[in-house]
Amino acid sequence: MLHTLTDRLSRVIKTVRGQARLTDANIKDALREVRIALLEADVALPIVKEFIQEVQAKANGQQVLDSLTPGQALVGVVKDELTTLMGSQNSELSFAVQPPAIILMAGLQGAGKTTTCGKLALKLSGEKKRVLMVSCDVRRPAAQAQLTAVAKQVGVDAYPHEQGKSAIDIANMALDLAKKNLYDVLIVDTAGRLSIDQEMMDEIKLLSNNLNPIETLFIVDAMQGQDAVNVAQKFSQTLNLTGVILTKMDGDSRGGAALSVKRVTGQPIKFIGTGEKMSGLEPFFPERIATRILGMGDILSLVDEAKRTVDNKEAVKLTKKLKAGKGFNLEDFKSQMQQMQNMGGMEAIMEKLPSNLSQAAQGASLDEKIASKTIGIINSMTKVERRRPEVLKASRKRRIAKGAGVSVQEVNKLLKQFEQMQKMMKLMGKSGGMKRMLAGMGGAFGKH
């Protein structure tokens, strides 16, 4: 996520942070690099100019110049301005209405609107809200069937297909059903196009006026950069948007949309979508993203993700083994692999660590296919073999390889990875173990 921008700005910040004294010259040089980085990230020129002016004014202020660490003070100014640019703080959905709370989803075709409806429904149902979804796209073939399939996948209800009905009729009937059956939330998916046209905008405006939604969320593909911002501006001129959801953020290396869309629409980014899994919808915290962009990491989001996905019983069991410095077996290894998969894989974890720690684990990789293959090999073992790996001799390895559909060499490779992980876990039980563990991750999870 935002790799290109992060790499560029991290280098600038590292240089500035090392300055014992700030001068007009080195401030100017640093801000020139920041400006280039933002333009390369596809941030709109007027926004870049305004951003640089704000940082320049504060960088020349006495609070920075008189600081004992002026370089770090300047970094703080850049972080604060990035945070302000993206919205200052997390903005939650509003439910301050008589149920059902109506959430209208708007955006172009291909932005991931229907999938995002499902991700949002899953999130809300996890918060104990009863959700009904409805598709008001009467033009795209199978649009309603797609929404029904998504609803089934995340375990919520979908309003049944209505052939020959208008978008307004479908919306009204779904709202009536939601009221009668005491749903907490009605998520309304709308028609999209490959580009904006007046007919589409008229229809969604009519839907909005008719439903009077508590939330109107604009769904936009973050990878479109400046194009996404232009589309957002046009939608915001037609609808009373209350927020934005940026999809495909894991594929966005530039960051233009994330840094521009709040300023253009005047509305906060409420969520970011990552990955294809329905669990891939995260609240948007501007300050956390700002620190990640500057290479400072995002430990708070990592902690939140761990709380949401980690099995507490397994964590307690592993902690006891760490304290004892022994007992870590292949069942624990498999459990750790599954937990990391649930958190988005090693790459997603590394992304949220500060740059100095992620560099300590440089070369670490938990490829989805490799992880699945590793789990498959462990599943082919008996309980005794998983708990006492030392019994795994040649004949057992051949049987396991055949059962998992892999070569004996791959079984040996797994056992080598396990031994490295076992050593790391022993280190974790000692003082200063975290840094040693990160340094060992490349060996334990790297591709061979």
Number of C-alpha atoms within 10 A of each C-alpha: 20 21 18 17 25 24 16 20 22 19 15 20 21 15 13 23 18 12 14 11 15 21 13 10 8 14 17 14 14 17 19 13 16 23 19 15 21 24 18 15 24 22 23 20 13 9 17 20 13 12 19 18 13 14 21 18 10 18 26 16 11 9 13 20 18 13 14 12 16 22 23 19 20 26 20 17 18 25 23 17 20 22 20 18 20 25 23 16 16 16 18 13 13 12 15 8 11 9 14 24 22 25 25 24 25 27 28 23 19 13 23 18 24 27 20 25 25 27 23 22 27 22 18 16 17 10 9 9 14 19 24 25 26 25 28 24 19 18 13 11 9 12 19 24 14 14 24 22 14 23 25 13 12 17 14 18 18 22 21 15 17 15 9 9 12 14 20 17 14 23 23 15 14 23 24 13 15 23 16 10 12 14 18 21 23 28 25 26 26 25 23 21 13 10 10 15 10 7 9 16 18 12 15 24 16 15 21 20 12 12 17 15 23 19 20 20 25 27 29 30 26 28 23 19 24 20 16 23 27 17 18 24 17 14 21 17 10 12 18 18 23 23 22 26 28 26 25 21 21 17 16 23 18 26 27 26 29 30 28 24 30 21 17 17 23 14 20 24 28 23 24 24 28 20 14 13 12 20 18 20 22 18 15 25 22 26 21 20 24 25 22 24 24 24 26 20 24 22 17 13 19 18 12 11 16 17 11 12 15 17 12 12 9 13 15 11 12 18 15 13 18 19 13 13 17 14 16 22 18 25 18 20 20 21 17 16 21 18 18 20 19 16 20 19 18 19 16 17 21 21 19 24 20 17 20 12 17 21 14 17 22 18 16 22 21 23 16 14 9 14 19 15 17 21 20 18 22 22 17 18 21 12 13 10 17 20 16 15 17 9 12 17 9 11 8 15 21 16 14 23 21 14 14 18 13 15 14 17 12 16 19 15 14 20 18 14 19 21 18 17 22 21 16 22 25 19 19 20 18 14 9 10 15 16 14 17 20 21 20 23 23 18 20 23 23 18 12 7
